[in-house]
Amino acid sequence: MAGKEADALPQWQSMNIEPKRKFKFILRLGDIPAWVVKSAGRPSITVSDGAKHQFLSHEFKFPGRVTWGDIELQLVDPINPDIAATVFNVIERAGYEVPSNWTGQNENWRKSISKRKFASDSLTDVTIQTIDSDGKKVEEWRLVNAWIKSIKYDDVSYDSEDLMTVSISLAYDFAHLESFA
């Protein structure tokens, strides 16, 4: 048995091993084209400490609730399509009404943002797909009931030649992971 183990190649030397690579992904987010995505986080899970029980000089911990962490996205902001305007339009379609649009004749001041309006509009199918070197899906995270929690538009600066970006934080209820390997 020891002779066979000595002759076997280490796993990372095998031509059949291909690790997942950070730059091989596609984010699908409503009307936003995949090519403007610069980076995207993947889901994170936290399990709270939950209940604790003390007995004599010992403490026993029990797991509590599962919480899904927000996902941070960074999008390049080209002139066409204007991603800054596209993202702002998602907020408006979700129910936000700019206060300067309020008048005494209409009831726009009563409108409110809702999770349902986000879901029924452009955030119905938010997915993060990891692909292999042949372009085939290796894994897919699908966010359930995603909504935009925050938007940060990049600064302008005379002393920088960087591309302008829009940073988005997505909240969601939970995610499904499907593996295609």
Beta strands, then each sheet from edge to edge (+ up, - down):
strand 1: 25-28
strand 2: 37-40
strand 3: 45-47
strand 4: 52-55
strand 5: 58-61
strand 6: 66-68
strand 7: 71-76
strand 8: 126-131
strand 9: 137-144
strand 10: 147-153
strand 11: 165-171
strand 12: 174-179
sheet 1: 1+ 8- 9+ 12-
sheet 2: 2+ 7- 11+ 10-
sheet 3: 3+ 6-
sheet 4: 4+ 5-
end
